[in-house]
């Protein structure tokens, strides 16, 4: 087996099209997005002779707490790869990446693998000298998925009764509407909503530049949309209004989401909603519109992007959002926890900072 750089977009994307376990964090465009942010990237192909059997996008992350190499949801390998070959591939990657890490002055290598959470897969990383990361670095290690190849009627019938009721109730409400758009002007609208939510929930949102670059990169290939849920209160006209006229109706954007459509999968990647309109269940209708749009585009899976067990961890910040996602039907998928390979002692500075952040956030 050999590892060499891939420079052809079609070769990269065609290989991923035939892989079952994947996310857009290993797509060609996620590499382009990282480059647009000024991050250095490497695209490696794993070859068995002339045949490509895996790909691996590597990003250099430079932060105040330290510099590291990050493989988000990778490497992606053919499903038929044997366990011993997985270990050999990771060993070869580690040799190459250790050299790059030293050149780039990175203190560690972080991998968020899309490998099933089994003892056998865990042992591969233990044997190679990895340790479990204190944080998942924006690449989930568990998610909630929904198969959307059945009919819309079947998808609805498989939902939790309450979820189905709230969708139908919102659909019938003339004060609620859903807008679907790929207009870059909506980036500013979405960020205003996102910042309101971040202020309420006390977290740091993605920057304007981050959202703008992400949207622009995927929009070039028609792989992203904004969905907005809007509330327009109906005016009640009394005698005075009928005689002298009434003020224009005020419309407010209540919920928003950025959906990425890639390789026949729709990803519910970014979302925000206002709490004061929660009684109208607008996020439920928005989600249903996103699922219908995904089916129109030929997607067979809807990835809700992230999962935590609400029964085991009822106080986790993601417990509420996970219950919301589970209402649409589907199943959980759990992968190995994020893994770190230590290059230098500077790693421990990052480790301590992330441990503190994790505790503060209640993760």
C-alpha positions, 0 to 999 in steps of 0.5 A: 500500500502507498499514500500519495497526494490527490490533486483531482477533484473527480477522483476524490469525489467519485471514490467517496460516492461509493463509500457508505460511512462518510460526511462532508467533512471529508468532501473536496469542498470542505478542503476548499472551505478550509483553504478559504479560511487560510488553513493549510490542507493535505489530501491523501489517497491510500492506494493498493497498487493502482486502485484507490482504497481510501482518502484522507483530508488533513487540516492544519489548525492554528489556535491560541492553545496550540497547533495541531493536524486534524483529520475530521471524520476520516480517513474514509476507507472502503467498507471491505477493508479488513481490520488488519489493513485498517491498522496498516493504513493508519500506521502509514498515515501516522508516519507521513503525518508525524513528519508533517507535524514536525515541519508545521510545528504541530504538537499533536495529531487529532483524528475523529474516525468514522469507525464503529465504536467497537473494542477491535477498532479501539485497539487499533488506536491504542496499539498505535499510541493514541489517547482519547481526546478531551474534546471532539473538535466540531466533528461528532462521534455520535449522530442521529440519522433518518433513512429518507428513501421511503415515501413522505407518507411513510416517513411521517407515519414513522415519526413520534406522534407528537412530532407528526401532530406539531408538523401538521398543526404548523402547516395549517397555521396561516401565520407561519411560512418557510422560505428556502433560498441559496441567496448569499444575502441570507448569511447576514440574516442567519447570523443575526438569528444565530447570535441571539441564540448564542447570547441566550445560551451563552456560547460562542457562535461561528464567526460571520467569516466562517459561515460566509465562507462555508456557504459560498464554498458549497453554494458554488456546486449547488450543495447548500441551502438556507431555510427560514421559518417566518411568523407573520401575526394576522391582523384583527380588524376593528371598525377603526382599522376598517375606516382608517386603514391598518399598519403593515403586518410585521414578519419575524424570522423565528428559525433558520438552518443551513443544510448541506447536500452532498453525496446523497446525504443531507446534513442539518449542519447549522441551526438556530431558533428563537425561544419566544415563539416555541409554542408555534413549533416552527422548527418542526415544520422547517425540519420537515421542509428540509427533509422534503427538499433532501428527497427532491435532490435524490438524498437517501439519508438525512443526518441530524448532525450530532447525538447524545443519549438523553436518558443517560445524560439528561443534563447534557446541553444536547439532550433537548436538541437530541429529543427533538431530532429523535421525534422524526424517527431514525436511528443512532450511529456511534463512532470511536471517540476522537483520538489524539497522537502526542508529538510534543509536550506542548500538547498538554497545554491544549489538553488542560485548556480543553478539559476546562472548557468541557467542564464549563460547557457541561459536555 
